[in-house]
Amino acid sequence: MKLEGRSSIWMFPIYGMAAFLAPVSRWIHGKNTWLRGLVYAGTIFFVEFVTGTLLKRKDMCPWDYSRARFNIGGVIRLDYAPVWFLTGLLYEKILNRNRASS
């Protein structure tokens, strides 16, 4: 198993935007888990849509979901919602663990 893949330098600043989840996490602290997960998923979808749309206009977008069933503009996939929901909650858990230790 080679586990080969490819990426783009554009992914560093895009993934780096996850740092903006920290203030979002503080803003929704103590709210219902479903609400927090939906806020995280919505935030991730928003960033993915905006960055993907901007990069696509310049023909520099490293991903293309055009062939996926639940795509919007070829830059986001609504069927990824559970993944982004859980990813946001995982980031929150990491952020809260780091906050408690400092």
Backbone as JSON, one array per atom type, in Angstrom:
{
  "sequence": "MKLEGRSSIWMFPIYGMAAFLAPVSRWIHGKNTWLRGLVYAGTIFFVEFVTGTLLKRKDMCPWDYSRARFNIGGVIRLDYAPVWFLTGLLYEKILNRNRASS",
  "N": [[0.84, -1.18, 0.0], [0.87, 1.96, -1.09], [-0.23, 4.42, -0.45], [-0.41, 6.88, -1.81], [-0.81, 10.3, -2.74], [-1.94, 13.61, -3.64], [-1.6, 17.1, -3.31], [-2.08, 20.62, -2.81], [-0.38, 23.73, -2.64], [-2.1, 25.69, -1.94], [-3.71, 24.6, 0.0], [-2.54, 24.89, 2.5], [-2.97, 27.62, 3.59], [-5.75, 27.47, 3.55], [-6.47, 25.29, 5.23], [-5.24, 26.34, 7.43], [-7.01, 28.27, 8.2], [-8.57, 27.08, 10.04], [-7.85, 27.93, 12.49], [-9.52, 30.0, 13.06], [-11.67, 28.79, 14.17], [-11.38, 28.78, 16.87], [-12.27, 31.3, 18.15], [-14.95, 31.03, 17.41], [-15.61, 28.73, 18.77], [-15.39, 29.64, 21.44], [-17.5, 31.45, 21.42], [-19.79, 29.86, 21.14], [-19.65, 28.21, 23.29], [-20.85, 25.93, 25.7], [-23.32, 25.64, 24.57], [-25.88, 23.58, 23.04], [-24.88, 20.37, 21.81], [-25.65, 19.58, 19.2], [-26.24, 22.05, 18.01], [-23.72, 23.3, 18.17], [-22.17, 21.57, 16.55], [-23.48, 21.92, 14.1], [-22.96, 24.63, 13.65], [-20.17, 24.55, 13.37], [-19.93, 22.84, 11.11], [-21.3, 24.41, 9.21], [-19.65, 26.67, 9.16], [-17.25, 25.58, 8.19], [-18.14, 24.64, 5.68], [-18.79, 27.14, 4.55], [-16.26, 28.44, 4.39], [-14.94, 26.62, 2.73], [-16.54, 26.83, 0.44], [-16.27, 29.56, -0.31], [-13.43, 29.86, -0.63], [-12.97, 27.82, -2.51], [-14.57, 28.7, -4.66], [-13.33, 31.15, -5.31], [-10.74, 30.24, -6.03], [-11.45, 28.55, -8.12], [-12.35, 30.35, -10.06], [-9.95, 31.34, -10.99], [-8.92, 29.14, -12.12], [-7.47, 27.49, -10.37], [-8.25, 25.77, -8.41], [-7.75, 23.06, -6.29], [-9.48, 20.94, -5.92], [-12.35, 19.21, -7.2], [-15.61, 18.76, -7.17], [-17.6, 18.33, -8.97], [-18.69, 16.07, -10.17], [-19.85, 14.73, -8.11], [-22.77, 13.69, -6.38], [-24.21, 15.38, -4.52], [-23.21, 18.01, -4.84], [-22.32, 21.51, -4.67], [-21.81, 23.95, -6.85], [-19.55, 22.58, -7.56], [-17.62, 22.85, -5.65], [-18.23, 22.32, -2.98], [-19.47, 19.56, -1.04], [-22.45, 18.39, 0.01], [-22.92, 15.96, 1.21], [-20.75, 15.63, 2.83], [-21.33, 16.77, 5.21], [-21.77, 15.35, 7.75], [-19.1, 14.65, 8.31], [-17.79, 17.15, 8.56], [-19.24, 18.19, 10.68], [-18.5, 16.45, 12.8], [-15.74, 16.84, 12.7], [-15.5, 19.54, 13.44], [-16.39, 19.38, 16.11], [-14.39, 17.75, 17.12], [-12.12, 19.43, 16.81], [-12.93, 21.38, 18.61], [-12.82, 19.94, 21.0], [-10.05, 19.48, 21.16], [-9.16, 22.14, 21.29], [-10.35, 22.96, 23.72], [-9.07, 21.23, 25.5], [-6.45, 22.13, 25.27], [-6.83, 24.75, 26.18], [-7.52, 24.3, 28.84], [-5.16, 23.31, 29.88], [-3.46, 25.44, 29.84]],
  "CA": [[0.0, 0.0, 0.0], [1.7, 3.16, -1.21], [-0.94, 5.56, 0.14], [-0.01, 8.08, -2.53], [-1.8, 11.36, -2.89], [-1.39, 14.89, -4.07], [-2.28, 18.24, -2.71], [-1.75, 21.9, -3.4], [0.11, 24.71, -1.67], [-3.27, 26.48, -1.5], [-4.36, 23.96, 1.13], [-1.95, 25.36, 3.76], [-3.75, 28.71, 4.18], [-7.16, 27.08, 3.73], [-6.54, 24.53, 6.49], [-4.83, 27.26, 8.49], [-8.18, 29.03, 8.65], [-9.18, 26.36, 11.17], [-7.55, 28.73, 13.68], [-10.68, 30.86, 13.32], [-12.67, 28.05, 14.93], [-11.2, 29.06, 18.31], [-13.24, 32.28, 18.62], [-16.29, 30.47, 17.23], [-15.77, 27.8, 19.88], [-15.67, 30.42, 22.65], [-18.8, 32.09, 21.25], [-20.89, 28.89, 21.3], [-19.35, 27.36, 24.45], [-21.96, 25.63, 26.59], [-24.55, 25.42, 23.8], [-26.23, 22.21, 22.69], [-23.93, 19.72, 20.92], [-26.16, 19.64, 17.82], [-26.07, 23.42, 17.53], [-22.29, 23.54, 17.97], [-21.76, 20.81, 15.38], [-24.04, 22.58, 12.91], [-22.21, 25.88, 13.44], [-18.86, 24.19, 12.83], [-20.11, 22.36, 9.73], [-21.65, 25.57, 8.38], [-18.45, 27.51, 9.02], [-16.32, 24.87, 7.3], [-18.74, 24.72, 4.33], [-18.67, 28.52, 4.08], [-14.86, 28.67, 4.01], [-14.66, 25.77, 1.57], [-17.25, 27.38, -0.71], [-15.65, 30.84, -0.7], [-12.07, 29.64, -1.16], [-13.08, 27.02, -3.72], [-15.11, 29.54, -5.72], [-12.28, 32.09, -5.72], [-9.7, 29.51, -6.73], [-12.0, 28.02, -9.38], [-12.38, 31.46, -11.02], [-8.6, 31.49, -11.53], [-8.54, 27.8, -12.55], [-6.43, 27.01, -9.46], [-8.86, 24.99, -7.33], [-7.19, 21.71, -6.31], [-10.52, 19.9, -5.82], [-13.5, 19.38, -8.1], [-16.68, 17.84, -6.78], [-18.65, 18.47, -9.98], [-19.31, 14.77, -10.49], [-20.5, 14.19, -6.91], [-24.23, 13.85, -6.41], [-24.72, 16.49, -3.71], [-22.26, 19.12, -4.9], [-22.78, 22.87, -4.94], [-20.79, 24.66, -7.6], [-18.36, 21.76, -7.71], [-16.62, 23.16, -4.63], [-18.57, 21.69, -1.7], [-20.32, 18.37, -1.12], [-23.33, 18.37, 1.18], [-22.81, 14.67, 1.89], [-19.65, 15.72, 3.79], [-21.82, 17.45, 6.42], [-21.44, 14.63, 9.0], [-17.65, 14.71, 8.54], [-17.46, 18.5, 9.06], [-19.89, 18.27, 11.99], [-17.64, 15.75, 13.76], [-14.43, 17.49, 12.69], [-15.63, 20.74, 14.27], [-16.46, 18.97, 17.52], [-13.05, 17.27, 17.48], [-11.29, 20.63, 16.99], [-13.37, 21.99, 19.86], [-12.28, 19.13, 22.1], [-8.61, 19.77, 21.21], [-9.02, 23.53, 21.77], [-10.71, 23.0, 25.14], [-8.01, 20.53, 26.25], [-5.31, 23.04, 25.31], [-7.19, 25.88, 27.03], [-7.52, 23.87, 30.24], [-3.79, 23.06, 30.34], [-2.66, 26.68, 29.88]],
  "C": [[0.88, 1.24, 0.0], [1.08, 4.38, -0.54], [-0.5, 6.88, -0.49], [-1.16, 9.07, -2.6], [-1.14, 12.59, -3.43], [-2.21, 15.99, -3.45], [-1.82, 19.51, -3.43], [-1.26, 22.83, -2.29], [-1.04, 25.57, -1.15], [-3.93, 25.88, -0.26], [-3.79, 24.43, 2.47], [-2.74, 26.54, 4.34], [-5.22, 28.34, 4.41], [-7.31, 26.29, 5.03], [-6.12, 25.39, 7.68], [-5.98, 28.09, 9.03], [-8.92, 28.32, 9.78], [-8.89, 27.09, 12.49], [-8.71, 29.64, 14.04], [-11.81, 30.11, 14.03], [-12.54, 28.31, 16.42], [-12.17, 30.13, 18.8], [-14.68, 31.8, 18.45], [-16.6, 29.54, 18.39], [-16.09, 28.53, 21.18], [-17.08, 31.02, 22.6], [-19.95, 31.13, 21.52], [-20.66, 27.93, 22.47], [-20.6, 27.17, 25.31], [-23.29, 25.42, 25.87], [-24.73, 23.92, 23.53], [-25.23, 21.64, 21.67], [-24.36, 19.79, 19.46], [-25.96, 21.03, 17.23], [-24.6, 23.71, 17.25], [-21.79, 22.82, 16.72], [-22.25, 21.43, 14.09], [-23.31, 23.89, 12.61], [-20.84, 25.57, 12.84], [-18.98, 23.73, 11.38], [-20.43, 23.51, 8.79], [-20.46, 26.47, 8.13], [-17.46, 26.87, 8.05], [-16.85, 24.9, 5.86], [-18.57, 26.12, 3.74], [-17.25, 28.8, 3.58], [-14.51, 27.87, 2.77], [-15.31, 26.33, 0.31], [-16.57, 28.66, -1.22], [-14.28, 30.61, -1.31], [-12.12, 28.83, -2.45], [-13.58, 27.83, -4.9], [-14.06, 30.52, -6.24], [-11.18, 31.39, -6.51], [-10.18, 28.97, -8.07], [-12.06, 29.11, -10.45], [-11.03, 31.65, -11.71], [-8.05, 30.15, -12.06], [-7.39, 27.24, -11.7], [-6.98, 26.14, -8.34], [-8.36, 23.55, -7.39], [-8.24, 20.6, -6.17], [-11.66, 20.25, -6.77], [-14.53, 18.32, -7.75], [-17.82, 17.84, -7.78], [-19.38, 17.17, -10.27], [-20.03, 14.15, -9.29], [-21.99, 14.55, -6.92], [-24.72, 15.11, -5.7], [-23.77, 17.67, -3.69], [-22.97, 20.45, -5.11], [-21.62, 23.59, -5.6], [-19.52, 23.87, -7.83], [-17.32, 21.97, -6.63], [-16.98, 22.67, -3.22], [-19.49, 20.5, -1.97], [-21.15, 18.31, 0.16], [-23.28, 17.04, 1.92], [-21.61, 14.61, 2.84], [-20.1, 16.36, 5.11], [-21.52, 16.67, 7.7], [-19.94, 14.68, 9.33], [-17.28, 16.06, 9.13], [-18.07, 18.73, 10.43], [-18.96, 17.68, 13.05], [-16.24, 16.37, 13.83], [-14.45, 18.75, 13.56], [-15.65, 20.4, 15.75], [-15.11, 18.42, 18.0], [-12.1, 18.44, 17.7], [-11.63, 21.31, 18.31], [-12.78, 21.26, 21.06], [-10.78, 19.4, 22.27], [-8.38, 21.17, 21.76], [-9.3, 23.62, 23.27], [-9.66, 22.31, 26.0], [-6.79, 21.45, 26.36], [-5.59, 24.26, 26.18], [-7.1, 25.52, 28.5], [-6.09, 23.68, 30.76], [-2.96, 24.34, 30.4], [-3.05, 27.6, 31.0]]
}
